[in-house]
Amino acid sequence: MAKTIALSDEVYEMLSKAKMKGESFSDAIRRLLERQKIGEIPKILEEDEAKMIKELIKRQKEAEMKKCGSLTPPF
């Protein structure tokens, strides 16, 4: 069943620009509201860049865990 909703002109323009060719407004809203899985996100990094960022994140997590492990309770 279809529903009617009111949108401000600004939001309508934003949605209209976000809509893909051949996509209905309903489909665009559904796409924009669904959570994307990592595999569905377009690649914006080269493979070596992605590996480097993953390694940096891993090192940062390890450093944080090490720092937390060295903390002792104040009592």
C-alpha positions, 0 to 999 in steps of 0.5 A: 500500500502506498503512503503519501509523505510531505518533504521540504523542498530542500529534502526533496532536492537532496533525495532527487539528487541521491536517486539513481537512474531508473530508481523510484523514490521508494527504492532510493529511500530504502537503499539509503536507509539500509545498512550497507555491508562492507562488500557492497561499498564501492572500492575507493582505495587500492588494495595496498592502501587498504592493507596499510590502513588495516595494519595501522588500525591493528597496531592502534588497537594493540597499543590501546590494549597494552596501555589498558593492561598496564593500568592498575586499580587505584585501591 
